[in-house]
Amino acid sequence: MRIDKFLKLSRIIKRRAVAKDLADQGRIEINDKRAKSAANVSTNDLITIHFGNKTIVVKVLKLAEIVKKDEAAEMYELVSESYEQDKENE
């Protein structure tokens, strides 16, 4: 499954176009390798997403073509979430 589609179906990112833009900007990695929006993800892959000053790492648990809203969280496991401190405020 394409990374942009997975991020949308799992509700990590609300819109596929936003996921595509993030990937094309180099802000998404699959197993520590920069990923384009067409890159494929598999179960057990680690996805790192850089949102501004926030970075999350999720592990892919399952892939599905059709996902109900309440089942979306079952597609991944949050491995870590970190925030980069604003250097101007130090």
Steps between C-alpha positions, in 0.01 A plus 500: 500500500623849420619705798263791428201265488604322822537828689155612388322168570663470843392859573854601598461774237148611410547557127693296244615819323660622824676162544622520140635853551684401821658200328601700195662759731714224654330513840395132507736204542436127479754296699734803519496560122337806348176401327309650210119488499497196270728295727348176624460411866474150645408367841772552763643804316591800715369830365651827624306820431638849562225760560666836565644460852324167568631160389310174534608143432236233437523129430271358231291219651260425216397616155141525383331657199182596686520620860228627730583800716503300825730235347760744364712500817542122469707549184802641687674525836650829620867429573611851597398863491744784553504877483792715391555799726486843342862620507398870524326441836805352674 
